[in-house]
Amino acid sequence: MSYLVTGATGFIGRFLVARLLARMDGARAPGTLYLLVRRGSQKKLAAIGRKMGWDMARIVPLVGDLTRPGCGLDAAQLRQLKGKVKHVFHLAAIYDMEADAESQRIANVDGTRHALDLAADIGAGCFHHVSSIAAAGLYPGVFREDMFEEAEGLDDPYLRTKHDAEGLVRNEKRIKWRVYRPGMVVGHSQTGEIDKIDGPYYFFTFLKKLRQMLPPWMPTLGIEGGRLNIVPVDFVVDALDHIAHKPRLDGRTFHLTDPEPLRVGEVLNTFARAGHAPQMTMRIDARMFAFLPGSVRMAVGNLPPVRRLVATLLRDFRIPKSTLKFIAYPTRFDNRETERALKGSGIAVPRLDTYAWRLWDYWERHLDPDLFVDRSLKGRVAGKVVVVTGGSSGIGLATAQKVAAAGATTIIVARGEEELFKARDAMRAQGGKVFAYTADLADMADCDRLVQAVLAEHGQVDVLVNNAGRSIRRSIELSYDRFHDFERTMQLNYFGSLRLIMGFLPGMTARRRGHVINISSIGVLASSPRFSAYVASKAALDAFSRCAQGELSGKGIVFTTINMPLVKTPMIAPTRMYDSVPTLTPDEAADLVVRGIIERPGRIATRLGIFAALVNALAPKAYEVVMNAAFELFPDSAAARGDKQALAGEDRPSNEQIAFASLMRGVHW
């Protein structure tokens, strides 16, 4: 028995070929498997054959083209096939809702017409057309296997071409035919293998990001939606093979679907469990919005802010807009003909929860788009101009060393010339392209001079890291006569950083590309006592960045705020107590900056910092009690009190202080 298969290099096709070869071997009968393949896909076919373990001795590639009459086969090839092929399996099609309408029409409709003509010309026994549940369009209700003309909502090119292609087969009079409508085909239930991201896989990136942001036990809000009919590829192939070889079933249609499909919310939760992401315990049924007139829904959806927000979310989560119409998918599929044909075969759709983990695992290992993103620092900064203030020591120096090693033109800025040039020369000795500029960033005129010099000598700035800062740890009661503490802290931490941002932003906006990273503090989230001057100055910069991002994100400018936990740098040296509490090293802190450069998020913060801000928002009085207890537990330092005689022996922390600081790791006290 011989077969002809189109689309053998496709996902379903490769498993069907393996299944047909196994059937031919089991029958111990002579036969040939003819595979129609484009000229440019011959190497791909050979590679798939090796991977799948096909018996290539039984396979004859037919170089042709479905988009041409007769599938592009010449007279000699047609003579070779005449009267020899018992079954033609037509799987070749575009299974991509994002493809343009003309490409889909040529491949799906014209390709099916040419495949039918070929099957008739060679006198094939039966034409097996692998259609899709998409042929039903968006029919509201139960779609039976004998229904076709009743399909609705065929405006989408993918739905329309799948419907029209099946219509050609159903009207065929020259040869016998059978039609198969698989549901949403996912990976192999035993191996998880899949060849591309499609269907429910579009939501995996969203679930992974949810997992990164929240613990798995955190309840979240989701959507219920319609029922998604999901089937694994091995079920589809086994059912297709079994029904195709069963007698007296010609002229019928078979739904290769799940008789008990899950709703969208249940599907997402199943994959959330598989990927250890938070589940959507509270789900809103999308049908509740049906009471709104279509004109109102359309008007709201077309509002520029709504369109912009939806487009941004879809882009970030890599979800095609066309998939949204299936959130409230209205169609159920009756599959009684299929169940009768499969009776006694043992072939059935496995429950999604029994193999969802395999699908997730395969996706995460092989198809996760993040695997193919250049996440190296070099990929972000090589050949770019990066300015790092406070670059002669601490976090700034560690950051500069990393970006210089990654190939950036690195500009370090600090007040002290000797230490600054020493750092520059050390990085140059390591092969870095490093330049040093002295500047007092608390002096606005000096900030302007720095901006002009950098732009004149380097042309542009791609990444600005505002790291230079001043911290003052002193209670408000000791600051009544020290208003200048607030002025000088604000002058450097806020106005100095802002002056540089305003100086470099015009060039960034003109190029529609730029990144500003502001080194803030966990204290802004935790509202640390005794740091009112420092936290206020950093909070001002945070607020400016949030406002600026709203204005400039459309012009390609990214602002990243890093709420840095306590770092062991010269800035905290006057407070001797910090020698005994947990801190980050400058190198660890620089890794957070590197992460900001690579990932370009709006904010980077520790979980403790986020938790502190959340508790403060939800239970401000309770949080106030905790902060006041910390204030009483950690007194002002001798330096803050101005007690020079006590400097040498003070600030030895108690066990209680060390325990509290360890519990609130990274917070300034």
Residue, then its C-alpha position, 0 to 999 in steps of 0.5 A: m500500500s502506497y501513500l502520498v503526503t503533503g506537508a510532511t515537514g510540518f508538525i502533524g505531518r512528521f508524526l503522521v509519516a512515522r505512523l504510516l511507516a510503522r503501519m507499513d512495516g507491521a503489515r510486512a507489505p511492499g509499499t512506498l511513501y511519497l512526500l511532496v516537498r518544495r525544492g528548498s525544503q529537501k534538506k529540512l526533510a532529510a533532517i527531520g527524517r534523521k531526527m524521527g528515525w524514518d526508514m528512508a528506503r521507503i520514502v520517495p521525495l517528490v519535488g513540487d509546489l502546491t501553489r502551482p497547478g498539478c502541484g508542480l509535478d512533471a509528466a514523469q512524476l505523474r506517471q510514477l504515481k499513476g494508479k499506485v497511491k491508495h491514500v493521499f493525506h493533505l496536511a500542507a497549509i498555513y497554520d498562522m493567524e498572523a500571516d497575510a490574507e493573500s498568502q493564506r488564500i494561496a496556500n490553503v485554498d489554491g493549495t487544496r485545489h491543486a492537491l485535489d487535482l493531483a489526487a484525481d489525475i493519479g487515480a488515488g483511492c481516497f483524499h484525506h483532508v486535514s482541515s481544522i475546527a477553524a472551518a466552523g468560524l465563530y459559530p455560537g453553539v454546538f457545531r456537529e460533524d455534518m455541519f458546514e454551511e452553518a459556519e459564522g464569523l468568517d471575517d478573519p482570513y485564517l478562518r475563511t481560508k480553512h472554511d473555503a478549502e474544506g468546501l472544495v473537498r466536500n464538493e469533490k466528485r472525482i474521488k472519494w474523500r474524508v475530512y478531519r477537523p482537529g482542535m487546537v493542536v499542542g505538543h506530544s503528550q508523552t514528550g511535550e515536543i512542539d515545533k512552534i509557539d501557537g494557540p495556548y502557548y502564546f500565554f506561556t510568557f505571561l504566566k512565566k512573568l507572573r511567576q517571576m513577580l509573585p509567589p505561586w501561592m498568591p491568588t490573582l485575578g483572571i478571566e473565565g472565557g469560552r472553551l478551548n478545544i485542545v488536543p495533543v499531536d499524538f492523539v490527532v495522528d493516531a485517530l487520523d491513521h485509524i479512521a483513514h484505514k477504516p472502511r465505509l467512512d468516505g464522504r464524512t467529517f470527523h472532529l478530532t476534538d476533546p469531548e470535555p474542553l476546558r474554559v480559558g481560565e481553567v486552561l491557564n490555571t492548568f498551565a500555571r500549575a505546570g509552570h509553578a506560577p500563581q493561579m487565577t483563583m478569581r476569574i471574570d467571565a468574559r461573557m458578562f461584558a456582552f450586555l454592552p452594545g458592540s458600538v460601545r465596546m468598539a468605541v472604548g477599544n478604539l480610544p488611543p490610551v486603551r489601544r496603546l495600553v493593549a498594544t504594549l501589554l500584547r507586545d510585552f507578553r508576545i501575544p498576537k492581537s488576533t488571539l483575543k477573539f478566542i478568549a470568548y470562543p463560542t463554539r462547542f464541537d460534537n464528535r459522535e462520528t469520531e467516537r464511533a469510528l474510534k470505538g475499541s481502538g483505545i485512542a482517546v484524548p488524554r486530560l490536559d492536566t496529565y501532560a501539561w507539565r510536559l508541554w511547559d517543560y519542552w517550551e521552557r527548554h526549547l521555545d521560550p522566546d527569552l532563550f533567543v534574546d541576547r541577554s549579555l551586557k555586551g549585546r546591549v552596550a558594545g559600541k554604545v556611550v555609557v556615562v556613570t556618575g560617581g564612577s571612581s569608587g563603590i557601585g559606580l566603579a564596579t558598574a563602569q568596570k563591567v560595561a567597559a569590559a563589555g565593549a562600551t565607550t565608558i565615561i566615568v565622572a567624579r569630583g576627586e581627580e586622583e582617584l578618578f584617573k587612577a580608576r580610568d587608567a586601570m580600566r584602560a590597562q584591561g583594554g577598556k575604552v574609558f574616559a574620565y571627567t571631573a565634575d561637581l554634580a552639586d554645581m549646576a554650572d559644572c553639570d552643564r559644562l560636563v554635558q557639553a564636553v561629553l556631547a562635543e567629544h563623544g557625540q551622544v550618550d546612550v545610557l546614563v547611570n545616575n549613581a553619584g549621591r550623598s547620604i545623611r543619617r540623622s534624626i529630624e530632632l538633630s536636624y532642626d538647625r541643619f537645614h543645609d543637610f536637606e539642601r545639599t542632599m537635594q542639590l546632588n541627589y535630585f537636582g544634579s541628576l536631573r540636570l544631567i538627564m535634561g542635558f542628555l535627553p534632547g539627543m536621546t529623543a532626537r534619536r528615539r533611543g536612550h536609557v536613564i538608570n537612576i540609583s535610588s534606595i530601598g529607603v524610598l520603599a521602606s520609609s527608613p527613619r533617620f534618612s528623611a533628607y536622603v529618602a526625600s531626595k531619592a523619592a523626588l528623582d523616582a517621581f520625576s522618572r515615573c512622570a518622564q516615562g509616561e511622556l517619553s516612552g513613545k519616543g523610545i526613552v526608558f527610565t529604570t529606577i533601582n531601589m538599591p538595598l544597603v551597599k558597603t561603600p564609603m558613603i556608609a562608612p561613618t556609621r560603624m554599626y553597618d560593619s556588623v549588618p548584612t550589606l551588598t558588595p559593590d560588585e553585587a550592586a553593580d550586577l543589579v545595574v547590569r540587569g537594569i541595562i540588559e532588561r530595561p525594566g521600569r523598576i528593580a527592587t528587592r522583594l523586601g522593599i516591595f513588601a515594605a511598600l505594600v504593607n505601608a500602603l495597606a496597613p500604614k498604622a501597623y507599619e508606623v509602629v514597626m518603623n518607630a520601633a526600629f527608630e528607637l532600636f537604632p540610635d543616632s551615631a556619634a557622628a550625627r550627634g557631633d560627639k567626636q569623643a565617642l567616635a572611636g568606641e561607639d556603634r558596636p551593635s547589640n545582638e538585638q540590633i543585628a537580629f533586626a537588621s538581618l530580618m530586614r536585610g538591606v534596609h537602612w537603619 
